[in-house]
């Protein structure tokens, strides 16, 4: 499994297609949540993913401060269905934190977490930083790692 991190302009057409396809599979189809998946933040973000023979096994985007939140933020975090249960989510978070520190120094990281995943993010130092809110029909909570 290869770890890849690239800015938007560094992604090939095949890589971008694989990322969008995997994100749509998880967030639109699997979660049965029709929403605007392409939100314009990809252009500014670093894209971190684990590649297994051309498939996106796990993915996140690292959004610079001031683009979505005041802080650096992680978004579109997932492990693809065939790769779940192998610890890739934890490895992805560890790699994401290291990458954010490399790009932006030691700084706060904010996420908009689906409520059911809060316990997972707490293992990496994230704490709840908002009330619950509905985002595209799914309960979310903002969390921050200081």
Buried (B, 14 or more C-beta within 10 A) or exposed (E): EEEBBBEBEEBEEEBBEBBBEBBEBBBBEEBEBEEEBEEEBBEBBBBBBBBBEEBBBBBBBBBBBEBBBEBBBBBBBBBBEEBEEEEBBBBBBEBBBEBBEEBBEEEBBBBBBBEEBBEBBBEBEBEBBEEEEEEEEBEBBBBBBE
